[in-house]
């Protein structure tokens, strides 16, 4: 796109190479690349001036060029440049040159490590091959993290800090820490897992590729390997799955001093579903022989956690179609604490205290949920007593709550309504907005476990593999939009099955699940379905995920006075942050709060 809004499009080949013909384009020119699978965020590049007639130029579109583009904006969101007027004002040759110099200063050590000169390297125009060396190795060493409060270029060598991406950043920057392993340290893993997943599940335990990829001591969230593969891959749907290149989020050393890394390995199943394996790999002292005789020193090890527990970041867009007091459209963001009571070693667990960055100094208690069908710890709506430093809740204290989401940031759609919006006075809402400058990109949380008598009997830590996010991120991304407003019409009857439709957006995080939620003050029924990124409709059956026990065929509750309904679209971005879109109608002030 040029500054007059003129566009051209094309498709890259399997190696990422592309060619575009730009007829009568005026510089600067903005280039964007969209991953059709949705596994990666859109990439952006700015070319200061269009090539002269009859001539060509190299224009890379990578993480590095996206960082340069983000350095041209006040928000750190490179997609702001999609507006022609913004592109014209922000991307002069001098501006682009300054941004490039800032990037090179931050990448100085990583560039040198890969044989490149920081004083002359040009991320936009330097040709390179996708071979995990040179410029490609630099690209694989970093990632852009956007959290709503800003955007940062972060090295996997030290994920605790990064280069803030905005036009307020000066021309010099402290160098990012280079990773402790070469960019191709896991190059073998893609083909190895591909071979492993080609085998029937029942034969994987003895499959040479599977046993080479997965450590004999593998354990993830309390589960050992199943049939020779990580549990999430041990099902028939993964047979023949297409495996992508592993992506390293951060390197670290475990409690024994062993070099380890948190990685995400994308894969696509035969039905078109896009998935990823989030796990830990470790370096082993004794090299492993692959089926072809190659020696390697890394295996999939898992997080070694005893319990099925995890932490993830989440942002929700809540749009209200009703006019009840307090029902004001807003984004809220925070962190989710998952603990599966049906998982390994959880027999005696009745509650947990979670402490860590962004939470109250006393932490947050999770209690056993009494909601039918729930087998998890949830955050109660009312704070339990006594709070720390007293012992944990005693006497089998439980909650009817079904939310593990702690909300620490919010922002209304319309600034004019900001003073009219007050977060609900609930235990799972922070009493004030949290400053995320005090929350690291990959924050670690401590879970302290209590039994039915309130006695503490175990403790463990879990790292959030996603960046912490603020509600403002909701204004900086694109969203899919539900279109089945007929399901939210006042008086809509009870029904056992519905069709949910939505309008897709190629720039939005790809969807993986949708649902319809119906709730009164005494009952609730939901229906959910898994979807692929290309879908725009789904059939929802009441009772699939019902939150109440019924002895007859369940139906979605009719939207009568005292009841609410909302449609639910869920997706994840490249960094694993969950994006939830709720379109809501509350029928009357007596209906339960839907925030």
C-alpha positions as CSV (number, residue, x, y, z in Angstrom):
1,X,0.0,0.0,0.0
2,X,1.3,3.5,-0.8
3,X,0.4,6.8,0.7
4,X,-2.6,7.2,-1.7
5,X,-4.1,3.9,-0.6
6,X,-3.1,2.0,-3.8
7,X,-2.6,-1.7,-3.2
8,X,-1.1,-4.8,-4.9
9,X,-1.1,-8.4,-3.6
10,X,0.7,-11.7,-4.2
11,X,1.5,-15.0,-2.6
12,X,4.8,-16.1,-1.2
13,X,6.3,-19.5,-2.1
14,X,7.1,-22.3,0.4
15,X,10.4,-20.6,1.2
16,X,8.8,-17.2,1.9
17,X,10.0,-15.6,-1.4
18,X,7.6,-13.3,-3.2
19,X,7.5,-10.8,-6.1
20,X,5.1,-7.8,-6.5
21,X,4.7,-5.4,-9.4
22,X,4.2,-1.9,-8.2
23,X,2.8,0.3,-11.0
24,X,2.8,4.1,-10.3
25,X,3.2,3.6,-6.5
26,X,4.3,6.6,-4.4
27,X,6.7,6.1,-1.6
28,X,6.8,5.3,1.2
29,X,5.3,1.9,0.6
30,X,3.9,-0.4,3.3
31,X,4.1,-4.2,2.9
32,X,2.2,-6.7,5.0
33,X,2.4,-10.5,5.2
34,X,-0.4,-12.6,6.7
35,X,0.1,-16.2,7.7
36,X,-2.9,-18.1,6.2
37,X,-2.8,-20.6,9.0
38,X,-3.1,-17.9,11.7
39,X,-0.2,-19.3,13.6
40,X,1.8,-16.1,13.3
41,X,0.9,-12.4,13.8
42,X,0.9,-10.2,10.6
43,X,4.3,-8.9,9.6
44,X,5.0,-5.4,8.3
45,X,7.8,-3.7,6.3
46,X,8.3,-0.1,5.1
47,X,10.2,0.8,2.0
48,X,11.0,4.5,2.0
49,X,10.6,5.0,-1.7
50,X,9.1,2.8,-4.5
51,X,11.6,1.5,-7.1
52,X,12.1,3.4,-10.3
53,X,10.2,2.2,-13.4
54,X,11.8,-0.9,-14.7
55,X,13.9,-1.6,-11.6
56,X,13.5,-3.8,-8.6
57,X,14.5,-3.8,-5.0
58,X,14.6,-6.3,-2.1
59,X,12.0,-5.7,0.6
60,X,12.0,-8.3,3.4
61,X,9.0,-8.7,5.6
62,X,10.1,-10.2,8.9
63,X,10.0,-9.7,12.6
64,X,12.9,-7.3,12.2
65,X,11.2,-5.1,9.6
66,X,8.0,-5.2,11.8
67,X,10.1,-3.8,14.7
68,X,11.4,-1.0,12.4
69,X,7.8,-0.2,11.4
70,X,6.7,-0.3,15.1
71,X,9.4,2.2,15.9
72,X,7.7,4.6,13.5
73,X,4.5,4.7,15.6
74,X,3.6,6.1,19.0
75,X,1.8,2.9,20.1
76,X,4.3,0.3,19.0
77,X,1.7,-1.2,16.8
78,X,3.1,-1.5,13.2
79,X,-0.4,-2.0,11.8
80,X,-1.2,1.6,12.6
81,X,0.7,2.4,9.4
82,X,-2.1,0.7,7.4
83,X,-3.7,4.2,7.3
84,X,-2.3,6.0,4.3
85,X,-2.1,9.4,6.1
86,X,-0.3,7.8,9.0
87,X,2.1,6.1,6.7
88,X,2.9,9.4,4.9
89,X,3.4,11.3,8.1
90,X,5.5,8.7,10.0
91,X,7.7,7.0,7.4
92,X,10.0,9.6,5.8
93,X,13.4,8.3,4.8
94,X,15.0,10.0,7.8
95,X,12.4,8.4,10.2
96,X,13.0,4.9,8.7
97,X,16.8,5.4,8.9
98,X,16.6,6.4,12.5
99,X,14.4,3.4,13.3
100,X,16.8,1.0,11.5
101,X,19.8,2.4,13.5
102,X,17.9,1.9,16.8
103,X,17.1,-1.7,15.8
104,X,20.7,-2.4,14.9
105,X,22.0,-1.0,18.2
106,X,19.7,-3.3,20.1
107,X,20.7,-6.3,18.0
108,X,24.4,-5.5,18.0
109,X,25.6,-8.6,19.9
110,X,23.2,-10.9,18.1
111,X,24.2,-9.5,14.7
112,X,27.9,-10.0,15.5
113,X,27.4,-13.5,16.7
114,X,25.9,-14.3,13.3
115,X,28.6,-12.7,11.2
116,X,26.8,-9.4,10.5
117,X,28.0,-5.8,10.9
118,X,25.6,-3.7,13.0
119,X,26.9,-0.5,11.3
120,X,25.8,-1.7,7.8
121,X,23.1,-4.3,8.3
122,X,19.8,-3.3,6.6
123,X,16.9,-5.5,7.8
124,X,14.7,-4.4,4.9
125,X,17.0,-4.7,1.9
126,X,19.7,-7.3,2.9
127,X,18.8,-10.5,1.0
128,X,18.9,-13.7,3.0
129,X,17.9,-17.3,2.9
130,X,15.6,-19.1,5.3
131,X,18.4,-21.4,6.6
132,X,18.8,-20.5,10.3
133,X,22.1,-18.7,9.6
134,X,23.1,-15.0,9.1
135,X,20.0,-12.7,9.1
136,X,17.7,-15.7,9.4
137,X,19.4,-16.7,12.7
138,X,18.9,-13.2,14.0
139,X,15.2,-13.3,13.2
140,X,14.8,-16.6,15.0
141,X,16.5,-15.1,18.1
142,X,13.9,-12.5,18.8
143,X,10.2,-11.9,19.0
144,X,7.9,-8.9,19.2
145,X,5.7,-8.9,22.4
146,X,2.7,-6.6,22.4
147,X,0.9,-6.3,25.7
148,X,-1.3,-3.3,25.4
149,X,0.9,-1.1,27.5
150,X,3.5,-1.1,24.7
151,X,5.4,-3.4,22.3
152,X,8.9,-4.8,22.8
153,X,11.5,-6.6,20.9
154,X,12.7,-9.4,23.2
155,X,15.6,-11.9,22.8
156,X,15.1,-15.5,23.8
157,X,18.5,-15.1,25.5
158,X,17.0,-13.0,28.2
159,X,13.2,-12.6,28.1
160,X,13.1,-10.4,31.2
161,X,13.7,-7.1,29.2
162,X,13.5,-5.8,25.7
163,X,13.6,-2.9,23.3
164,X,10.5,-0.8,23.6
165,X,9.1,-0.1,20.2
166,X,7.8,3.4,19.7
167,X,8.9,6.6,18.0
168,X,9.8,7.9,21.5
169,X,12.6,5.5,21.7
170,X,16.0,7.2,21.0
171,X,18.5,6.3,18.3
172,X,20.6,4.1,20.6
173,X,19.6,1.1,22.7
174,X,21.2,-1.3,25.1
175,X,22.1,-4.5,23.2
176,X,19.8,-7.5,23.7
177,X,21.4,-10.6,25.2
178,X,22.3,-13.2,22.5
179,X,20.8,-16.7,23.0
180,X,23.1,-19.4,24.5
181,X,22.5,-21.8,21.6
182,X,22.7,-21.5,17.8
183,X,19.5,-20.8,16.0
184,X,19.5,-24.2,14.5
185,X,19.8,-26.1,17.8
186,X,16.4,-27.7,17.3
187,X,16.4,-27.9,13.5
188,X,16.2,-31.7,13.7
189,X,13.1,-31.7,15.8
190,X,10.6,-30.7,13.1
191,X,11.4,-33.7,10.8
192,X,11.8,-36.0,13.8
193,X,8.3,-35.2,15.2
194,X,7.0,-35.4,11.6
195,X,8.3,-39.0,11.4
196,X,7.0,-39.8,14.9
197,X,3.4,-38.5,14.2
198,X,3.3,-40.4,10.9
199,X,3.2,-43.6,13.0
200,X,0.0,-45.0,14.5
201,X,-0.4,-44.0,18.1
202,X,-0.2,-47.6,19.4
203,X,3.2,-48.1,17.8
204,X,4.9,-44.8,18.9
205,X,6.3,-46.2,22.1
206,X,8.7,-48.3,20.1
207,X,9.1,-45.9,17.2
208,X,12.7,-44.7,16.9
209,X,11.8,-41.1,16.0
210,X,9.4,-40.8,19.0
211,X,11.9,-42.2,21.5
212,X,14.6,-39.9,20.2
213,X,12.4,-36.8,20.4
214,X,10.9,-37.4,23.8
215,X,13.0,-37.7,26.9
216,X,12.6,-40.9,28.9
217,X,11.9,-38.7,32.0
218,X,9.3,-36.5,30.2
219,X,6.5,-35.1,32.4
220,X,4.2,-32.2,31.6
221,X,1.6,-31.0,34.1
222,X,1.9,-34.3,36.0
223,X,1.4,-36.5,32.9
224,X,4.2,-38.8,31.6
225,X,4.4,-39.4,27.9
226,X,1.6,-41.5,26.4
227,X,2.5,-44.1,23.8
228,X,5.9,-42.5,23.5
229,X,4.6,-38.9,22.7
230,X,3.5,-35.9,24.8
231,X,-0.1,-36.5,26.0
232,X,-1.6,-33.8,23.8
233,X,-0.1,-35.6,20.7
234,X,-1.2,-39.1,21.8
235,X,-4.5,-39.2,19.9
236,X,-5.6,-40.5,16.5
237,X,-6.2,-37.0,15.2
238,X,-2.4,-36.3,15.2
239,X,-1.5,-39.2,12.9
240,X,-0.1,-37.6,9.8
241,X,-0.1,-34.1,11.3
242,X,2.1,-31.5,9.6
243,X,4.7,-30.2,12.1
244,X,6.1,-26.7,11.9
245,X,9.5,-25.3,13.0
246,X,10.0,-25.1,16.8
247,X,9.9,-21.5,18.1
248,X,12.0,-20.7,21.2
249,X,10.3,-18.3,23.6
250,X,13.1,-18.2,26.2
251,X,16.2,-20.0,27.4
252,X,16.7,-20.7,31.1
253,X,18.6,-23.1,33.4
254,X,16.6,-25.4,35.6
255,X,17.1,-26.0,39.3
256,X,19.9,-28.4,38.5
257,X,21.7,-25.9,36.3
258,X,20.7,-27.7,33.0
259,X,20.3,-25.5,30.0
260,X,16.6,-25.6,29.0
261,X,14.2,-23.7,26.8
262,X,10.5,-23.0,26.7
263,X,9.4,-23.7,23.1
264,X,6.2,-23.8,21.0
265,X,6.0,-26.4,18.3
266,X,3.1,-25.7,15.8
267,X,1.3,-28.5,14.1
268,X,-1.7,-28.9,11.9
269,X,-4.0,-32.0,11.9
270,X,-5.6,-33.5,8.9
271,X,-8.9,-31.7,9.6
272,X,-7.2,-28.3,9.2
273,X,-7.0,-27.5,12.9
274,X,-4.0,-25.4,13.9
275,X,-2.5,-26.4,17.2
276,X,0.8,-26.0,19.1
277,X,2.7,-28.0,21.7
278,X,4.0,-25.7,24.4
279,X,6.7,-27.5,26.4
280,X,10.2,-27.5,27.8
281,X,13.3,-28.9,26.0
282,X,16.5,-29.6,27.8
283,X,20.1,-30.2,26.8
284,X,21.4,-33.6,27.6
285,X,25.0,-34.6,28.6
286,X,25.1,-37.7,26.4
287,X,24.3,-37.1,22.8
288,X,21.3,-39.0,21.3
289,X,21.4,-40.9,18.1
290,X,18.7,-40.1,15.6
291,X,17.3,-42.9,13.2
292,X,19.7,-41.6,10.5
293,X,22.7,-41.7,12.8
294,X,22.9,-38.0,13.5
295,X,23.9,-37.0,17.0
296,X,21.8,-34.4,18.9
297,X,21.9,-33.0,22.4
298,X,18.3,-31.8,23.0
299,X,15.1,-33.6,24.0
300,X,11.5,-32.8,24.8
301,X,11.5,-32.9,28.6
302,X,8.3,-31.2,29.8
303,X,7.8,-28.8,32.7
304,X,8.2,-31.6,35.3
305,X,5.3,-30.3,37.2
306,X,3.4,-32.7,39.6
307,X,0.0,-31.2,39.0
308,X,-2.2,-30.4,36.0
309,X,-2.0,-26.7,36.5
310,X,-1.1,-23.8,34.3
311,X,-1.2,-20.0,33.9
312,X,-2.2,-18.0,30.8
313,X,-3.0,-14.4,29.7
314,X,-6.4,-13.4,28.5
315,X,-8.3,-10.4,27.2
316,X,-12.1,-10.2,26.8
317,X,-14.2,-7.9,24.7
318,X,-17.7,-7.5,26.3
319,X,-20.3,-5.9,24.1
320,X,-23.7,-5.4,25.7
321,X,-26.9,-5.2,23.5
322,X,-29.1,-4.3,26.5
323,X,-29.4,-1.0,28.3
324,X,-29.2,-2.1,31.9
325,X,-27.4,0.1,34.3
326,X,-23.7,-0.7,34.5
327,X,-23.8,-2.8,31.3
328,X,-21.1,-0.7,29.5
329,X,-19.1,-2.2,26.7
330,X,-15.5,-2.7,27.7
331,X,-12.3,-4.8,27.4
332,X,-10.9,-6.5,30.5
333,X,-7.6,-8.3,30.7
334,X,-5.8,-10.4,33.2
335,X,-4.4,-13.8,34.0
336,X,-6.0,-17.3,34.2
337,X,-5.0,-19.9,36.8
338,X,-6.0,-23.4,35.8
339,X,-5.9,-26.3,38.3
340,X,-7.5,-29.6,37.3
341,X,-8.8,-31.5,40.4
342,X,-9.2,-34.6,38.3
343,X,-5.5,-34.5,37.3
344,X,-2.5,-36.2,38.8
345,X,-1.7,-36.0,42.5
346,X,-4.7,-33.8,43.2
347,X,-6.7,-36.1,45.5
348,X,-6.1,-34.1,48.7
349,X,-6.2,-30.6,47.1
350,X,-9.2,-28.4,48.3
351,X,-7.8,-24.9,47.8
352,X,-4.8,-23.1,46.6
353,X,-3.2,-19.7,47.2
354,X,-1.6,-18.1,44.2
355,X,1.0,-15.3,44.6
356,X,3.1,-13.5,42.1
357,X,3.4,-10.4,39.9
358,X,0.3,-8.4,39.3
359,X,-1.7,-10.0,42.1
360,X,-2.6,-8.5,45.5
361,X,0.1,-8.8,48.1
362,X,-2.0,-11.4,49.9
363,X,-2.4,-13.4,46.8
364,X,-5.6,-15.0,45.3
365,X,-7.3,-18.0,46.7
366,X,-8.7,-20.7,44.4
367,X,-11.4,-22.9,45.9
368,X,-13.0,-26.2,44.8
369,X,-16.0,-25.4,42.6
370,X,-19.4,-27.0,43.4
371,X,-20.8,-26.2,39.9
372,X,-22.0,-29.4,38.4
373,X,-19.5,-30.7,35.9
374,X,-16.7,-28.7,37.2
375,X,-13.6,-30.5,38.4
376,X,-11.3,-27.6,39.1
377,X,-10.3,-24.8,41.4
378,X,-12.0,-21.5,40.7
379,X,-11.7,-17.9,42.0
380,X,-14.7,-17.2,44.3
381,X,-16.8,-14.0,43.9
382,X,-16.4,-13.2,47.6
383,X,-13.0,-13.3,49.4
384,X,-12.7,-16.3,51.7
385,X,-11.8,-15.8,55.3
386,X,-9.4,-15.9,57.0
387,X,-6.9,-14.5,54.5
388,X,-3.1,-15.0,54.8
389,X,-1.1,-15.2,56.9
390,X,-3.7,-17.3,58.5
391,X,-4.0,-21.0,57.5
392,X,-5.9,-21.9,54.3
393,X,-9.7,-22.1,54.2
394,X,-10.7,-25.0,56.4
395,X,-13.8,-27.3,56.6
396,X,-14.1,-28.0,52.8
397,X,-14.8,-24.4,51.9
398,X,-16.1,-24.3,48.3
399,X,-17.4,-21.9,45.7
400,X,-20.1,-21.9,43.1
401,X,-17.9,-19.8,40.9
402,X,-16.9,-21.1,37.4
403,X,-14.2,-18.6,36.6
404,X,-10.4,-19.0,37.0
405,X,-9.9,-15.5,35.5
406,X,-8.4,-12.7,37.5
407,X,-9.1,-9.3,35.9
408,X,-6.5,-6.6,36.5
409,X,-7.1,-4.2,33.7
410,X,-10.2,-2.7,32.0
411,X,-11.0,0.0,29.4
412,X,-14.4,1.1,28.1
413,X,-15.1,1.3,24.4
414,X,-16.4,4.9,24.7
415,X,-14.1,7.2,26.7
416,X,-17.2,9.4,27.5
417,X,-18.5,6.5,29.6
418,X,-15.3,5.9,31.6
419,X,-16.6,7.6,34.7
420,X,-19.9,5.6,34.5
421,X,-18.1,2.2,34.5
422,X,-17.1,0.6,37.8
423,X,-15.7,-3.0,37.8
424,X,-18.0,-5.4,39.8
425,X,-17.0,-5.7,43.5
426,X,-15.9,-9.3,43.0
427,X,-12.9,-11.1,44.4
428,X,-11.8,-11.9,40.9
429,X,-11.6,-8.2,39.9
430,X,-8.6,-6.1,41.0
431,X,-9.7,-3.1,43.0
432,X,-7.4,-0.9,40.9
433,X,-5.7,-1.1,37.5
434,X,-2.4,-3.0,37.7
435,X,0.8,-1.4,36.3
436,X,2.3,-4.1,34.0
437,X,5.7,-2.5,34.1
438,X,6.1,-4.5,37.3
439,X,5.1,-7.8,35.6
440,X,7.8,-9.6,33.6
441,X,7.1,-10.9,30.2
442,X,7.1,-14.6,31.4
443,X,6.0,-14.2,35.0
444,X,6.3,-17.0,37.5
445,X,3.5,-17.7,40.0
446,X,3.7,-19.8,43.2
447,X,0.8,-22.2,44.0
448,X,0.5,-23.1,47.7
449,X,-1.9,-26.1,48.2
450,X,-4.2,-26.8,51.1
451,X,-6.1,-29.8,52.2
452,X,-9.7,-30.0,53.6
453,X,-8.5,-29.1,57.1
454,X,-6.7,-25.9,55.8
455,X,-3.2,-27.4,56.2
456,X,-0.6,-26.5,53.6
457,X,0.9,-29.6,52.2
458,X,2.7,-28.7,49.0
459,X,3.9,-25.8,46.9
460,X,5.1,-25.4,43.2
461,X,5.7,-22.7,40.7
462,X,4.2,-22.2,37.2
463,X,5.4,-19.8,34.5
464,X,3.0,-17.9,32.3
465,X,4.2,-18.7,28.8
466,X,2.3,-15.7,27.5
467,X,3.1,-12.0,27.9
468,X,1.0,-10.2,30.5
469,X,-1.5,-8.0,28.8
470,X,-3.6,-4.9,29.5
471,X,-7.1,-4.1,28.3
472,X,-5.7,-1.5,25.9
473,X,-4.5,-4.4,23.7
474,X,-8.1,-4.9,22.8
475,X,-8.0,-1.5,20.9
476,X,-4.8,-2.5,19.1
477,X,-6.0,-5.8,17.5
478,X,-8.6,-6.9,15.0
479,X,-11.5,-9.0,16.2
480,X,-13.9,-11.6,14.7
481,X,-17.5,-10.5,15.2
482,X,-20.5,-12.7,16.1
483,X,-23.5,-12.1,13.7
484,X,-26.2,-14.3,15.3
485,X,-27.9,-11.5,17.1
486,X,-31.2,-13.4,16.8
487,X,-30.0,-15.7,19.6
488,X,-29.8,-12.6,21.8
489,X,-33.3,-11.2,21.1
490,X,-35.4,-10.6,24.3
491,X,-37.8,-13.5,24.7
492,X,-35.9,-15.9,22.5
493,X,-37.2,-19.3,23.4
494,X,-35.5,-22.2,25.1
495,X,-33.9,-24.5,22.5
496,X,-31.7,-27.5,22.3
497,X,-29.6,-26.7,19.3
498,X,-28.6,-23.4,17.5
499,X,-26.3,-22.3,14.7
500,X,-23.8,-19.6,15.6
501,X,-22.4,-17.4,12.8
502,X,-19.7,-14.8,12.8
503,X,-17.7,-12.6,10.4
504,X,-14.1,-13.6,10.2
505,X,-11.1,-11.2,10.1
506,X,-7.8,-12.3,8.6
507,X,-5.9,-9.9,10.9
508,X,-7.6,-11.2,14.1
509,X,-6.2,-14.1,16.2
510,X,-7.5,-17.3,14.7
511,X,-10.5,-18.9,16.4
512,X,-10.3,-22.3,18.1
513,X,-13.7,-22.4,19.9
514,X,-17.1,-20.8,20.0
515,X,-20.1,-21.1,22.3
516,X,-23.5,-19.9,23.6
517,X,-23.8,-19.2,27.3
518,X,-27.2,-18.9,29.1
519,X,-27.6,-18.1,32.8
520,X,-30.3,-17.3,35.3
521,X,-29.9,-16.9,39.1
522,X,-30.7,-20.6,39.6
523,X,-29.5,-22.4,36.5
524,X,-27.1,-22.2,33.5
525,X,-26.6,-24.1,30.3
526,X,-23.9,-23.7,27.7
527,X,-23.0,-25.2,24.4
528,X,-19.5,-25.1,22.9
529,X,-17.7,-26.3,19.8
530,X,-14.2,-26.5,18.5
531,X,-13.7,-24.7,15.1
532,X,-10.9,-24.2,12.6
533,X,-9.6,-20.8,11.6
534,X,-11.5,-20.7,8.3
535,X,-14.9,-21.5,9.7
536,X,-17.7,-18.9,10.0
537,X,-20.4,-20.9,11.6
538,X,-20.9,-23.8,14.0
539,X,-23.7,-25.9,15.4
540,X,-24.0,-25.7,19.2
541,X,-25.8,-28.3,21.2
542,X,-27.1,-27.4,24.7
543,X,-25.5,-29.3,27.5
544,X,-22.1,-29.6,25.8
545,X,-20.3,-28.1,28.8
546,X,-23.5,-27.6,30.8
547,X,-22.9,-25.8,34.2
548,X,-25.9,-27.4,35.8
549,X,-27.0,-31.1,36.2
550,X,-30.2,-32.0,34.4
551,X,-31.9,-35.4,34.1
552,X,-33.7,-34.5,30.8
553,X,-32.4,-33.3,27.5
554,X,-31.0,-29.9,28.3
555,X,-31.9,-26.7,26.4
556,X,-30.4,-23.3,26.2
557,X,-32.3,-21.1,28.6
558,X,-34.9,-18.8,27.0
559,X,-34.0,-15.2,27.2
560,X,-36.7,-14.3,29.7
561,X,-36.5,-11.6,32.4
562,X,-33.8,-12.5,35.0
563,X,-31.7,-14.3,32.4
564,X,-28.7,-13.5,30.2
565,X,-27.2,-15.0,27.1
566,X,-24.0,-14.3,25.3
567,X,-22.2,-15.6,22.3
568,X,-18.6,-16.5,22.8
569,X,-15.7,-16.5,20.3
570,X,-12.3,-17.6,21.5
571,X,-8.9,-17.4,19.7
572,X,-5.2,-17.2,20.4
573,X,-2.5,-15.1,19.0
574,X,1.1,-16.1,18.1
575,X,2.1,-15.7,21.7
576,X,-0.7,-17.8,23.2
577,X,-2.7,-15.0,24.6
578,X,-6.4,-15.9,24.6
579,X,-8.8,-13.5,23.0
580,X,-12.5,-13.8,24.0
581,X,-15.3,-12.0,22.4
582,X,-18.6,-11.9,24.3
583,X,-21.8,-10.4,22.7
584,X,-24.2,-10.1,25.6
585,X,-27.9,-9.4,26.4
586,X,-29.1,-9.2,30.0
587,X,-32.9,-9.3,30.2
588,X,-33.5,-7.1,33.2
589,X,-31.6,-5.8,36.2
590,X,-32.4,-9.0,38.1
591,X,-30.3,-11.1,35.6
592,X,-26.9,-12.2,36.8
593,X,-23.9,-9.9,36.2
594,X,-22.2,-10.8,32.9
595,X,-18.8,-9.3,33.6
